[in-house]
């Protein structure tokens, strides 16, 4: 089993739609969690951290479920500019593990 | 956020030569650095993890004698692609993480083309 698993997609959604991504992790000792965004041919950039209490930033909501060992990202009112690959990242002691990324394509 | 500087941003080299890529954390101590490779339309693939002052830990299938990693200080790690071949052409990205439970910070990436 991979340490961090994501559905690679692609998710093709119309503008204005709500889309959700999930990511599961295998190491229960993992300490911190993040969502990154990667645009084509660019380096990944931090989108948001993920907390058990939930984290909301505008149209983006991230959630952590430690009991089930998964994290989620919800994007509301999708924009064309949201088209990118979204990487789930799990950090433990001296180790950072990336999921393979979920590709999102927002269609006009 | 913290800054990680990677250079060169792109390099073209002849087959058989070696290329060194530098990754510097500019405003924090990077206890751990990661090197990734990404082929077109594929996901990031971890090549190796290095902790300051220790030998790098390579992922399965990554040749340690071909991809030399040095992490001699808390602010600098280098990746040297030795005897590069066209199949080594790829996008190489470094990432640095500090002691606290903060996110990993990425360099801008290096696009290597071996001709």
Backbone of each chain as ProteinMPNN parsed JSONL, in Angstrom:
{"seq_chain_A": "XXXXXXXXXXXXXXXXXXXXXXXXXXXXXXXXXXXXXXXXXXXXXXXXXXXXXXXXXXXXXXXXXXXXXXXXXXXXXXXXXXXXXXXXXXXXXXXXXXXXXXXXXXXX", "coords_chain_A": {"N_chain_A": [[0.849, -1.204, 0.0], [0.529, 2.221, -0.845], [2.12, 5.012, 0.752], [0.827, 7.454, 0.705], [-2.177, 8.014, -0.825], [-3.882, 8.992, -3.724], [-6.537, 9.796, -5.941], [-5.769, 9.989, -9.267], [-7.298, 11.274, -11.169], [-8.27, 12.523, -14.425], [-10.312, 15.165, -13.043], [-12.951, 16.548, -14.524], [-14.714, 19.405, -14.491], [-17.525, 21.661, -14.648], [-17.403, 25.252, -14.804], [-18.07, 26.926, -11.759], [-18.944, 24.731, -10.405], [-18.873, 22.496, -7.554], [-16.214, 20.73, -6.202], [-14.618, 17.855, -4.856], [-11.74, 16.458, -3.344], [-10.139, 13.56, -2.158], [-7.731, 12.061, 0.036], [-5.757, 9.464, 1.193], [-3.758, 8.248, 3.925], [-1.147, 6.141, 5.177], [0.439, 5.99, 7.448], [-0.065, 6.199, 10.753], [1.246, 7.768, 12.531], [1.815, 10.125, 11.361], [2.374, 13.642, 11.206], [1.748, 16.237, 10.255], [-0.175, 17.926, 7.719], [-0.898, 18.766, 4.34], [-2.16, 20.602, 1.52], [-1.046, 20.997, -1.743], [-0.646, 22.936, -4.707], [-0.022, 22.374, -8.096], [0.92, 23.843, -11.005], [1.126, 23.383, -14.551], [4.343, 22.457, -15.544], [5.561, 23.847, -13.525], [6.849, 24.489, -10.177], [5.48, 22.839, -7.245], [3.187, 24.602, -5.15], [2.337, 25.723, -1.891], [-0.971, 25.325, -0.938], [-2.814, 25.116, 1.207], [-2.725, 24.421, 4.75], [-3.744, 21.563, 6.671], [-6.052, 20.826, 9.147], [-7.386, 19.083, 12.008], [-9.588, 20.376, 12.935], [-10.535, 21.532, 10.755], [-10.057, 23.702, 7.959], [-10.539, 26.702, 6.409], [-10.368, 28.657, 3.517], [-11.436, 31.092, 1.834], [-12.842, 29.965, -1.075], [-11.971, 27.452, -0.642], [-11.811, 24.523, 1.288], [-10.328, 22.568, 3.713], [-9.944, 19.414, 5.268], [-9.177, 17.214, 7.975], [-9.203, 13.86, 8.887], [-8.291, 12.044, 11.365], [-8.873, 9.589, 12.534], [-9.825, 7.987, 10.471], [-7.792, 8.341, 8.777], [-7.584, 10.134, 6.553], [-7.479, 12.941, 4.328], [-9.128, 15.814, 3.064], [-10.094, 17.955, 0.358], [-12.049, 20.612, -0.531], [-13.438, 22.392, -3.132], [-15.244, 25.171, -3.839], [-17.569, 26.755, -6.13], [-16.054, 26.613, -8.624], [-13.378, 27.967, -10.532], [-11.975, 28.823, -13.737], [-9.302, 29.245, -13.416], [-8.649, 27.53, -11.402], [-7.833, 25.2, -12.449], [-5.508, 22.714, -12.313], [-2.978, 20.599, -10.843], [-3.54, 18.928, -7.847], [-1.861, 18.292, -4.958], [-1.562, 16.046, -2.338], [-0.076, 16.152, 0.795], [1.86, 14.649, 3.258], [3.379, 14.867, 6.346], [5.916, 13.539, 8.376], [8.207, 12.537, 10.918], [11.123, 13.849, 9.893], [10.421, 13.235, 7.307], [8.734, 13.732, 4.319], [5.948, 13.102, 2.464], [4.558, 12.847, -0.704], [1.439, 12.711, -2.409], [0.386, 11.36, -5.595], [-0.968, 13.269, -6.885], [-3.928, 14.973, -7.949], [-5.549, 15.664, -10.855], [-7.202, 18.517, -11.886], [-9.551, 19.857, -14.081], [-11.143, 22.637, -15.018], [-13.948, 23.473, -16.79], [-15.143, 25.742, -19.253]], "CA_chain_A": [[0.0, 0.0, 0.0], [1.305, 3.441, -0.89], [2.009, 5.811, 1.974], [-0.186, 8.482, 0.464], [-2.899, 7.635, -2.034], [-4.812, 9.957, -4.296], [-7.091, 9.486, -7.25], [-5.091, 10.91, -10.186], [-8.25, 11.973, -12.024], [-8.635, 13.928, -14.204], [-11.657, 15.59, -12.72], [-13.388, 17.61, -15.428], [-15.925, 19.975, -13.903], [-17.887, 22.956, -15.242], [-17.239, 26.453, -13.963], [-19.128, 27.109, -10.778], [-19.234, 23.478, -9.7], [-18.13, 22.163, -6.337], [-15.471, 19.483, -6.418], [-13.923, 17.41, -3.641], [-10.687, 15.459, -3.49], [-9.736, 12.87, -0.935], [-6.393, 11.513, 0.05], [-5.58, 8.628, 2.385], [-2.364, 8.022, 4.295], [-1.049, 4.868, 5.878], [1.192, 6.09, 8.697], [-0.884, 6.863, 11.765], [2.092, 8.684, 13.298], [2.034, 11.347, 10.586], [2.218, 14.776, 12.114], [1.12, 17.405, 9.658], [-0.809, 17.605, 6.452], [-1.001, 19.964, 3.502], [-2.507, 20.512, 0.106], [-0.262, 21.829, -2.632], [-1.142, 23.057, -6.066], [1.048, 22.435, -9.086], [0.556, 24.179, -12.373], [1.938, 22.684, -15.543], [5.737, 22.852, -15.725], [5.996, 24.724, -12.441], [7.017, 23.767, -8.931], [4.294, 22.872, -6.383], [3.095, 25.702, -4.186], [1.421, 25.424, -0.804], [-2.327, 25.864, -1.029], [-3.254, 25.299, 2.589], [-2.478, 23.375, 5.732], [-4.957, 20.819, 6.993], [-6.161, 20.576, 10.585], [-8.545, 18.272, 12.4], [-10.73, 21.273, 13.146], [-10.933, 22.077, 9.464], [-9.386, 24.937, 7.588], [-11.244, 27.278, 5.267], [-9.733, 29.84, 2.953], [-12.245, 31.488, 0.683], [-13.612, 28.874, -1.683], [-11.278, 26.197, -0.362], [-11.945, 23.977, 2.638], [-9.558, 21.33, 3.908], [-10.341, 18.708, 6.49], [-8.374, 16.05, 8.337], [-9.859, 12.855, 9.717], [-7.196, 11.192, 11.847], [-9.368, 8.233, 12.821], [-9.899, 7.265, 9.201], [-6.534, 8.611, 8.073], [-7.717, 10.754, 5.239], [-7.672, 14.378, 4.275], [-9.974, 16.19, 1.943], [-10.061, 19.34, -0.122], [-13.293, 20.977, -1.204], [-13.366, 23.665, -3.86], [-16.575, 25.65, -4.209], [-17.629, 27.748, -7.189], [-14.802, 26.428, -9.366], [-12.973, 28.934, -11.548], [-11.064, 28.279, -14.748], [-7.944, 29.344, -12.875], [-8.404, 26.45, -10.439], [-7.303, 24.051, -13.195], [-4.149, 22.429, -11.867], [-2.883, 19.323, -10.139], [-3.571, 19.159, -6.404], [-1.052, 17.277, -4.303], [-1.769, 15.818, -0.911], [1.254, 15.999, 1.386], [1.835, 14.185, 4.641], [4.702, 15.045, 6.932], [6.222, 12.877, 9.627], [9.526, 12.897, 11.421], [12.147, 13.875, 8.845], [9.939, 12.644, 6.066], [7.583, 14.382, 3.693], [5.497, 12.208, 1.402], [3.58, 13.457, -1.605], [0.597, 11.888, -3.251], [0.697, 11.526, -7.024], [-1.665, 14.447, -7.384], [-5.211, 14.846, -8.643], [-5.645, 16.699, -11.877], [-8.507, 19.178, -12.02], [-9.738, 20.698, -15.258], [-12.412, 23.356, -14.951], [-14.355, 23.703, -18.179], [-16.057, 26.904, -19.367]], "C_chain_A": [[0.874, 1.24, 0.0], [1.096, 4.227, 0.397], [0.936, 6.876, 1.869], [-0.872, 8.149, -0.853], [-3.901, 8.706, -2.437], [-5.341, 9.412, -5.6], [-6.474, 10.473, -8.248], [-6.028, 11.706, -11.077], [-8.011, 11.632, -13.491], [-10.097, 14.119, -13.809], [-11.984, 16.756, -13.662], [-14.717, 18.151, -14.922], [-16.242, 21.3, -14.578], [-17.605, 24.086, -14.26], [-18.404, 26.553, -12.994], [-19.453, 25.866, -9.974], [-18.426, 23.388, -8.407], [-17.458, 20.811, -6.564], [-14.708, 19.145, -5.142], [-12.894, 16.354, -3.983], [-10.424, 14.833, -2.131], [-8.349, 12.304, -1.09], [-6.279, 10.67, 1.317], [-4.092, 8.429, 2.656], [-2.294, 6.803, 5.205], [-0.373, 4.967, 7.254], [0.411, 6.884, 9.739], [-0.073, 7.847, 12.606], [2.383, 9.977, 12.543], [1.622, 12.558, 11.399], [1.507, 15.972, 11.505], [0.776, 17.132, 8.2], [-1.047, 18.89, 5.651], [-1.602, 19.598, 2.156], [-1.629, 21.503, -0.651], [-0.945, 21.872, -3.981], [0.06, 23.129, -6.99], [0.47, 22.757, -10.442], [1.549, 23.53, -13.318], [3.333, 23.289, -15.649], [6.219, 23.856, -14.664], [6.189, 23.882, -11.173], [5.719, 23.823, -8.116], [4.354, 24.057, -5.427], [2.061, 25.347, -3.132], [0.083, 26.103, -1.018], [-2.862, 26.132, 0.378], [-2.824, 24.133, 3.463], [-3.813, 22.733, 6.078], [-4.956, 20.493, 8.469], [-7.407, 19.744, 10.861], [-9.789, 19.14, 12.554], [-11.224, 21.858, 11.834], [-10.257, 23.406, 9.211], [-10.047, 25.476, 6.335], [-10.521, 28.537, 4.823], [-10.49, 30.198, 1.681], [-13.073, 30.322, 0.17], [-13.049, 27.495, -1.358], [-11.457, 25.794, 1.102], [-11.179, 22.665, 2.717], [-9.944, 20.722, 5.245], [-9.445, 17.496, 6.709], [-9.209, 15.133, 9.209], [-8.783, 11.861, 10.15], [-7.653, 9.75, 12.07], [-9.388, 7.385, 11.556], [-8.679, 7.486, 8.333], [-6.778, 9.098, 6.649], [-7.852, 12.25, 5.405], [-8.456, 14.714, 3.018], [-9.768, 17.657, 1.588], [-11.339, 19.576, -0.901], [-13.102, 22.337, -1.865], [-14.778, 24.029, -4.298], [-16.469, 26.651, -5.345], [-16.345, 27.737, -8.033], [-14.598, 27.507, -10.417], [-12.058, 28.242, -12.558], [-9.638, 28.242, -14.22], [-7.635, 28.288, -11.824], [-7.828, 25.212, -11.133], [-5.827, 23.868, -12.859], [-4.14, 21.009, -11.329], [-2.763, 19.611, -8.649], [-2.898, 17.976, -5.707], [-1.346, 17.245, -2.809], [-0.393, 15.531, -0.311], [1.133, 15.663, 2.864], [3.243, 14.26, 5.202], [4.815, 14.305, 8.25], [7.587, 13.319, 10.096], [10.548, 12.749, 10.306], [11.684, 13.231, 7.544], [8.714, 13.405, 5.587], [7.188, 13.53, 2.501], [4.395, 12.886, 0.606], [2.708, 12.393, -2.247], [0.93, 12.157, -4.703], [-0.007, 12.725, -7.628], [-2.961, 14.096, -8.092], [-5.337, 15.996, -9.61], [-7.072, 17.217, -11.978], [-8.514, 20.032, -13.28], [-11.118, 21.328, -15.147], [-12.757, 23.821, -16.364], [-15.325, 24.888, -18.252], [-17.507, 26.48, -19.595]], "O_chain_A": [[1.847, 1.316, 0.749], [0.054, 4.13, 1.045], [0.227, 7.159, 2.834], [-0.211, 8.018, -1.883], [-4.649, 9.242, -1.619], [-4.661, 8.648, -6.285], [-6.642, 11.682, -8.087], [-5.619, 12.7, -11.678], [-7.576, 10.516, -13.776], [-10.979, 13.348, -14.188], [-11.361, 17.816, -13.594], [-15.724, 17.443, -14.921], [-15.333, 21.994, -15.034], [-17.575, 23.886, -13.046], [-19.557, 26.304, -13.346], [-20.161, 25.94, -8.97], [-17.443, 24.102, -8.206], [-18.079, 19.871, -7.062], [-14.219, 20.03, -4.44], [-13.138, 15.468, -4.803], [-10.481, 15.499, -1.097], [-7.858, 12.095, -2.2], [-6.666, 11.118, 2.397], [-3.273, 8.438, 1.736], [-3.25, 6.475, 5.907], [-0.593, 4.118, 8.118], [0.249, 8.097, 9.614], [-0.647, 8.672, 13.318], [3.119, 10.83, 13.037], [0.663, 12.518, 12.171], [0.738, 16.648, 12.188], [1.341, 16.253, 7.549], [-1.352, 19.945, 6.207], [-1.556, 18.448, 1.718], [-1.485, 22.664, -0.27], [-1.71, 20.98, -4.349], [1.031, 23.838, -6.721], [-0.37, 22.024, -10.963], [2.664, 23.176, -12.932], [3.479, 24.499, -15.824], [7.165, 24.61, -14.891], [5.76, 22.73, -11.1], [4.935, 24.759, -8.278], [5.422, 24.455, -4.962], [1.033, 24.743, -3.438], [0.016, 27.31, -1.251], [-3.305, 27.239, 0.689], [-2.593, 23.021, 2.988], [-4.875, 23.294, 5.809], [-3.983, 19.95, 8.993], [-8.345, 19.704, 10.064], [-10.908, 18.681, 12.327], [-12.212, 22.592, 11.804], [-9.929, 24.141, 10.142], [-10.11, 24.79, 5.315], [-10.117, 29.367, 5.637], [-10.215, 29.672, 0.602], [-13.9, 29.764, 0.892], [-13.614, 26.481, -1.77], [-11.282, 26.598, 2.017], [-11.362, 21.77, 1.892], [-10.231, 21.425, 6.214], [-9.014, 16.841, 5.76], [-9.848, 15.581, 10.161], [-8.415, 10.958, 9.399], [-6.902, 8.807, 11.82], [-9.014, 6.212, 11.573], [-8.55, 6.881, 7.269], [-6.25, 8.549, 5.682], [-8.27, 12.758, 6.446], [-8.436, 13.971, 2.037], [-9.332, 18.47, 2.404], [-11.667, 18.827, -1.82], [-12.663, 23.299, -1.235], [-15.423, 23.285, -5.036], [-15.445, 27.311, -5.521], [-15.648, 28.747, -8.13], [-15.538, 27.906, -11.105], [-11.45, 27.213, -12.266], [-8.867, 27.334, -14.53], [-6.488, 28.158, -11.397], [-7.383, 24.279, -10.464], [-5.008, 24.756, -13.093], [-5.153, 20.31, -11.353], [-1.963, 20.454, -8.241], [-3.313, 16.826, -5.85], [-1.371, 18.27, -2.128], [0.37, 14.74, -0.867], [0.4, 16.31, 3.612], [4.189, 13.766, 4.59], [3.954, 14.413, 9.122], [8.067, 14.381, 9.698], [10.803, 11.641, 9.833], [12.504, 12.736, 6.77], [7.789, 13.68, 6.351], [8.01, 13.267, 1.623], [3.436, 13.422, 1.161], [3.181, 11.308, -2.588], [1.677, 13.086, -5.009], [0.309, 13.15, -8.739], [-3.072, 13.06, -8.747], [-5.243, 17.162, -9.226], [-8.021, 16.448, -12.134], [-7.603, 20.827, -13.514], [-12.135, 20.634, -15.179], [-11.959, 24.475, -17.034], [-16.218, 25.018, -17.415], [-18.389, 27.332, -19.71]]}, "seq_chain_B": "XXXXXXXXXXXXXXXXXXXXXXXXXXXXXXXXXXXXXXXXXXXXXXXXXXXXXXXXXXXXXXXXXXXXXXXXXXXXXXXXXXXXXXXXXXXXXXXXXXXXXXXXXXXXXXXXXXX", "coords_chain_B": {"N_chain_B": [[6.219, 33.167, 3.228], [8.856, 30.735, 3.752], [11.913, 30.709, 1.834], [13.198, 28.893, -0.831], [15.856, 28.502, -2.883], [16.672, 27.462, -6.062], [19.027, 26.516, -8.414], [20.753, 25.851, -11.527], [17.912, 27.251, -13.339], [17.365, 26.19, -15.727], [19.092, 23.917, -17.867], [21.185, 22.881, -20.471], [22.946, 20.167, -21.623], [25.708, 18.235, -22.874], [25.621, 14.809, -23.795], [27.047, 12.531, -21.531], [28.383, 14.312, -19.965], [28.599, 15.951, -16.704], [26.234, 17.367, -14.453], [25.536, 19.844, -12.089], [23.192, 20.657, -9.642], [21.958, 23.147, -7.551], [20.502, 23.686, -4.35], [19.201, 25.91, -2.17], [18.304, 26.909, 1.087], [17.057, 29.9, 2.042], [16.274, 31.39, 4.261], [15.88, 29.807, 6.446], [16.699, 26.948, 8.468], [17.33, 24.054, 6.883], [16.733, 21.018, 7.77], [16.135, 18.706, 6.532], [16.275, 17.682, 3.2], [14.771, 17.181, 0.037], [14.854, 15.51, -3.046], [13.367, 15.561, -6.18], [12.058, 14.182, -9.198], [10.47, 14.904, -12.224], [8.777, 13.762, -14.917], [7.386, 14.701, -18.123], [3.92, 15.278, -17.887], [3.633, 13.566, -15.792], [3.626, 12.557, -12.307], [5.26, 14.01, -9.429], [8.269, 12.398, -8.565], [9.863, 10.996, -5.915], [13.3, 11.063, -5.445], [15.398, 10.982, -3.616], [16.158, 11.383, -0.142], [17.664, 13.631, 2.031], [19.349, 14.178, 5.034], [20.842, 16.713, 6.944], [24.288, 16.442, 7.107], [24.275, 13.71, 6.941], [24.357, 10.656, 4.999], [22.583, 10.464, 1.922], [19.318, 9.054, 1.541], [18.239, 6.872, -0.802], [15.578, 6.366, -3.109], [14.004, 3.348, -4.229], [15.335, 2.049, -7.198], [16.655, 4.314, -7.985], [19.782, 5.342, -8.93], [22.447, 5.647, -6.848], [25.073, 6.216, -7.407], [24.955, 7.558, -9.703], [23.333, 9.742, -9.326], [24.408, 12.02, -7.416], [24.209, 13.165, -4.182], [24.667, 15.819, -2.01], [24.589, 17.106, 1.21], [25.769, 19.099, 2.958], [25.488, 21.246, 4.648], [23.147, 23.161, 6.635], [21.828, 24.771, 4.933], [22.267, 24.212, 2.303], [22.0, 21.975, -0.372], [23.14, 19.738, -2.826], [22.631, 18.305, -6.038], [24.112, 16.138, -8.185], [24.116, 15.152, -11.427], [25.62, 12.605, -12.875], [27.563, 11.743, -15.742], [25.525, 12.277, -17.704], [22.667, 11.298, -19.622], [20.463, 11.307, -22.492], [18.016, 10.234, -21.56], [17.945, 11.11, -18.995], [16.963, 13.579, -19.083], [14.781, 15.838, -17.701], [12.528, 17.34, -15.274], [13.831, 18.607, -12.449], [13.323, 18.905, -9.032], [13.864, 20.442, -5.925], [13.179, 20.192, -2.438], [12.703, 21.564, 0.767], [12.743, 21.097, 4.269], [12.133, 22.161, 7.581], [12.899, 21.927, 11.123], [10.556, 22.17, 12.574], [7.011, 21.404, 12.517], [6.296, 22.361, 9.915], [5.314, 23.244, 6.563], [6.757, 21.772, 3.574], [9.103, 23.429, 1.57], [9.476, 24.459, -1.749], [12.006, 24.496, -4.276], [12.496, 26.317, -7.351], [12.772, 24.589, -9.381], [14.603, 22.718, -11.856], [15.11, 22.518, -15.213], [16.347, 20.039, -17.028], [18.023, 19.273, -19.947], [19.408, 16.868, -21.91], [21.55, 16.484, -24.527]], "CA_chain_B": [[6.778, 31.866, 3.588], [10.298, 30.564, 3.589], [12.367, 30.726, 0.447], [14.187, 27.92, -1.278], [16.352, 28.919, -4.182], [17.275, 26.358, -6.804], [19.553, 26.93, -9.708], [20.127, 26.727, -12.518], [16.511, 26.961, -13.63], [17.378, 25.27, -16.865], [20.443, 23.631, -18.343], [21.338, 21.954, -21.6], [24.315, 19.659, -21.583], [26.011, 17.153, -23.805], [25.602, 13.465, -23.238], [28.322, 12.118, -20.955], [28.89, 15.307, -19.015], [27.925, 15.984, -15.404], [25.526, 18.613, -14.17], [25.27, 20.04, -10.673], [22.05, 21.518, -9.327], [22.04, 23.591, -6.163], [19.259, 24.017, -3.671], [19.552, 26.646, -0.949], [17.248, 27.497, 1.903], [17.602, 31.244, 2.242], [15.94, 32.039, 5.525], [15.619, 28.859, 7.524], [17.614, 25.805, 8.48], [16.695, 22.898, 6.267], [17.31, 19.791, 8.312], [15.901, 17.641, 5.559], [16.015, 18.122, 1.82], [14.254, 16.131, -0.826], [15.046, 15.718, -4.477], [12.327, 14.924, -6.975], [12.158, 14.257, -10.656], [9.135, 14.864, -12.819], [8.733, 13.669, -16.369], [6.193, 15.382, -18.645], [2.59, 14.73, -17.641], [3.678, 12.59, -14.714], [3.671, 13.156, -10.981], [6.571, 14.103, -8.784], [8.799, 11.132, -8.074], [10.939, 11.221, -4.964], [14.541, 10.367, -5.78], [16.209, 10.75, -2.424], [15.968, 12.245, 1.017], [18.942, 13.81, 2.715], [19.393, 14.925, 6.286], [22.107, 17.425, 7.048], [25.4, 15.715, 7.704], [24.147, 12.257, 6.748], [24.25, 10.203, 3.608], [21.215, 10.506, 1.416], [18.585, 7.797, 1.391], [17.713, 6.863, -2.16], [14.415, 5.541, -3.38], [14.293, 2.164, -5.046], [15.456, 2.306, -8.629], [17.467, 5.51, -8.231], [21.188, 4.964, -8.78], [23.134, 6.618, -5.99], [26.348, 6.602, -8.011], [24.67, 8.432, -10.839], [22.739, 10.969, -8.782], [25.16, 12.276, -6.186], [23.574, 14.2, -3.359], [25.461, 16.311, -0.89], [23.831, 18.005, 2.082], [26.812, 19.342, 3.938], [25.121, 22.303, 5.59], [21.707, 23.302, 6.844], [21.236, 25.668, 3.949], [22.641, 23.873, 0.931], [22.091, 20.605, -0.848], [23.4, 19.687, -4.265], [22.392, 17.066, -6.78], [24.948, 16.065, -9.378], [23.781, 14.088, -12.369], [26.899, 12.254, -13.492], [27.485, 11.083, -17.036], [24.118, 12.427, -18.088], [22.211, 10.77, -20.91], [19.183, 11.918, -22.883], [16.896, 9.762, -20.729], [17.96, 11.853, -17.728], [16.281, 14.857, -19.305], [13.607, 15.862, -16.833], [12.389, 18.497, -14.406], [14.308, 18.214, -11.127], [12.868, 19.879, -8.027], [14.268, 20.176, -4.548], [12.261, 20.652, -1.411], [13.399, 21.636, 2.048], [11.868, 21.106, 5.438], [12.855, 22.488, 8.802], [12.69, 21.064, 12.284], [9.192, 22.248, 13.064], [6.014, 20.772, 11.655], [5.844, 23.281, 8.868], [5.262, 22.624, 5.244], [7.982, 21.706, 2.797], [9.208, 24.537, 0.622], [10.073, 23.976, -2.985], [12.769, 25.32, -5.191], [11.784, 26.644, -8.591], [12.941, 23.492, -10.321], [15.63, 22.802, -12.899], [14.763, 21.722, -16.393], [17.573, 19.504, -17.617], [17.939, 18.659, -21.273], [20.678, 16.265, -22.299], [21.511, 16.292, -25.985]], "C_chain_B": [[8.259, 31.814, 3.34], [10.658, 30.44, 2.112], [13.405, 29.647, 0.225], [14.585, 28.303, -2.699], [17.064, 27.756, -4.854], [17.83, 26.922, -8.108], [20.586, 25.958, -10.234], [18.664, 26.36, -12.741], [16.387, 26.097, -14.877], [18.823, 25.077, -17.309], [20.358, 22.633, -19.483], [22.773, 21.468, -21.578], [24.478, 18.525, -22.58], [25.985, 15.823, -23.075], [26.992, 13.093, -22.726], [28.905, 13.104, -19.972], [28.097, 15.239, -17.713], [27.314, 17.356, -15.161], [25.251, 18.7, -12.676], [24.129, 21.024, -10.496], [22.131, 21.866, -7.848], [20.661, 23.953, -5.615], [19.628, 24.667, -2.35], [18.301, 27.107, -0.215], [17.776, 28.85, 2.372], [17.329, 31.825, 3.623], [15.509, 31.071, 6.61], [16.598, 27.709, 7.412], [16.875, 24.563, 7.989], [17.353, 21.623, 6.779], [17.152, 18.632, 7.338], [15.637, 18.252, 4.194], [15.628, 16.923, 0.981], [14.532, 16.505, -2.272], [14.027, 14.888, -5.234], [12.669, 15.054, -8.454], [10.73, 14.157, -11.196], [9.261, 14.843, -14.318], [7.429, 14.295, -16.848], [4.915, 14.587, -18.377], [2.591, 13.617, -16.591], [3.795, 13.296, -13.373], [5.11, 13.262, -10.494], [7.001, 12.717, -8.306], [9.966, 11.429, -7.157], [12.151, 10.394, -5.369], [15.298, 10.003, -4.517], [15.866, 11.771, -1.356], [17.311, 12.408, 1.706], [18.758, 14.646, 3.969], [20.785, 15.508, 6.44], [23.148, 16.589, 7.76], [25.334, 14.213, 7.538], [24.14, 11.915, 5.268], [22.783, 10.214, 3.202], [20.617, 9.107, 1.37], [17.89, 7.82, 0.042], [16.501, 5.954, -2.261], [14.823, 4.377, -4.284], [14.327, 2.554, -6.518], [16.266, 3.547, -8.975], [18.927, 5.172, -7.936], [21.951, 6.021, -7.989], [24.469, 7.061, -6.581], [26.151, 7.529, -9.205], [24.129, 9.785, -10.359], [23.364, 11.208, -7.405], [24.528, 13.425, -5.423], [24.487, 14.532, -2.187], [24.639, 17.298, -0.093], [24.731, 18.347, 3.259], [26.457, 20.408, 4.964], [23.606, 22.394, 5.683], [21.043, 24.218, 5.825], [21.527, 25.28, 2.506], [22.644, 22.369, 0.703], [22.346, 20.664, -2.347], [23.082, 18.305, -4.803], [23.269, 17.126, -8.022], [24.517, 14.874, -10.206], [25.064, 13.765, -13.126], [26.674, 11.498, -14.796], [26.042, 11.089, -17.556], [23.846, 11.851, -19.483], [20.861, 11.377, -21.247], [18.001, 11.464, -22.019], [16.865, 10.401, -19.35], [17.293, 13.215, -17.865], [14.962, 14.846, -18.534], [13.562, 17.193, -16.087], [12.774, 18.034, -12.999], [13.934, 19.309, -10.128], [13.385, 19.47, -6.661], [13.2, 20.738, -3.608], [12.991, 20.599, -0.08], [12.393, 21.736, 3.18], [12.697, 21.368, 6.677], [12.453, 21.565, 9.936], [11.235, 21.056, 12.735], [8.233, 21.582, 12.091], [5.44, 21.756, 10.654], [5.863, 22.565, 7.535], [6.647, 22.534, 4.632], [7.962, 22.831, 1.778], [9.981, 24.07, -0.599], [10.968, 25.008, -3.64], [11.981, 25.489, -6.476], [11.9, 25.545, -9.634], [14.022, 23.773, -11.348], [15.214, 21.911, -14.052], [16.056, 21.303, -17.071], [17.273, 18.861, -18.96], [19.316, 18.149, -21.638], [20.599, 15.936, -23.789], [22.674, 15.424, -26.447]], "O_chain_B": [[8.844, 32.743, 2.783], [9.823, 30.112, 1.268], [14.359, 29.506, 0.99], [13.744, 28.41, -3.591], [17.957, 27.142, -4.27], [17.175, 27.701, -8.801], [21.245, 25.289, -9.438], [18.233, 25.269, -12.367], [15.412, 25.365, -15.046], [19.664, 25.961, -17.145], [19.575, 21.683, -19.46], [23.707, 22.267, -21.52], [23.505, 17.941, -23.056], [26.293, 15.74, -21.886], [27.992, 13.315, -23.409], [29.824, 12.77, -19.225], [27.07, 14.568, -17.626], [27.834, 18.373, -15.621], [24.783, 17.737, -12.069], [24.103, 22.087, -11.117], [22.344, 20.998, -7.002], [19.79, 24.453, -6.327], [20.287, 24.054, -1.509], [17.364, 27.627, -0.82], [18.819, 28.928, 3.022], [18.087, 32.671, 4.098], [14.854, 31.46, 7.576], [17.245, 27.525, 6.381], [15.922, 24.096, 8.613], [18.399, 21.206, 6.28], [17.951, 17.696, 7.333], [14.876, 19.21, 4.057], [16.1, 15.806, 1.194], [14.451, 17.671, -2.658], [13.842, 13.698, -4.98], [13.448, 15.908, -8.877], [9.902, 13.412, -10.672], [9.781, 15.779, -14.925], [6.474, 14.411, -16.08], [4.853, 13.381, -18.615], [1.653, 12.823, -16.519], [4.038, 14.502, -13.319], [6.034, 12.686, -11.068], [6.215, 11.968, -7.726], [10.948, 12.045, -7.572], [12.05, 9.19, -5.604], [15.776, 8.88, -4.358], [15.359, 12.858, -1.632], [18.017, 11.427, 1.938], [18.096, 15.684, 3.956], [21.782, 14.868, 6.104], [22.926, 16.094, 8.865], [26.252, 13.508, 7.957], [23.942, 12.775, 4.41], [21.882, 10.006, 4.014], [21.321, 8.115, 1.185], [17.054, 8.684, -0.223], [16.41, 4.923, -1.596], [15.831, 4.422, -4.989], [13.468, 3.285, -7.01], [16.532, 3.8, -10.15], [19.265, 4.764, -6.825], [22.077, 7.163, -8.43], [24.943, 8.159, -6.289], [27.084, 8.197, -9.649], [24.441, 10.83, -10.929], [22.914, 10.679, -6.389], [24.338, 14.518, -5.958], [24.997, 13.658, -1.486], [24.055, 18.226, -0.654], [24.487, 17.94, 4.395], [27.062, 20.465, 6.034], [22.883, 21.776, 4.902], [19.828, 24.413, 5.857], [21.076, 25.956, 1.582], [23.212, 21.602, 1.48], [21.826, 21.536, -3.044], [23.241, 17.29, -4.125], [23.172, 18.063, -8.815], [24.55, 13.733, -9.746], [25.535, 14.572, -13.928], [25.727, 10.723, -14.933], [25.442, 10.043, -17.806], [24.684, 11.915, -20.382], [20.187, 11.91, -20.365], [17.08, 12.244, -21.778], [15.887, 10.26, -18.616], [17.086, 13.916, -16.875], [14.137, 13.948, -18.703], [14.433, 18.049, -16.247], [12.115, 17.167, -12.426], [14.198, 20.489, -10.357], [13.348, 18.296, -6.292], [12.436, 21.636, -3.961], [13.795, 19.7, 0.167], [11.344, 22.369, 3.061], [13.814, 20.869, 6.815], [11.764, 20.564, 9.738], [10.74, 20.041, 13.224], [8.611, 21.238, 10.972], [4.226, 21.945, 10.575], [6.356, 21.444, 7.404], [7.594, 23.15, 5.12], [6.922, 23.141, 1.198], [10.997, 23.382, -0.494], [10.728, 26.213, -3.572], [10.929, 24.878, -6.661], [11.208, 25.57, -10.652], [14.315, 24.926, -11.665], [14.996, 20.71, -13.888], [16.773, 22.137, -17.624], [16.385, 18.018, -19.083], [20.281, 18.913, -21.671], [19.711, 15.215, -24.243], [22.807, 15.153, -27.64]]}, "name": "protein", "num_of_chains": 2, "seq": "XXXXXXXXXXXXXXXXXXXXXXXXXXXXXXXXXXXXXXXXXXXXXXXXXXXXXXXXXXXXXXXXXXXXXXXXXXXXXXXXXXXXXXXXXXXXXXXXXXXXXXXXXXXXXXXXXXXXXXXXXXXXXXXXXXXXXXXXXXXXXXXXXXXXXXXXXXXXXXXXXXXXXXXXXXXXXXXXXXXXXXXXXXXXXXXXXXXXXXXXXXXXXXXXXXXXXXXXXXXXXXX"}
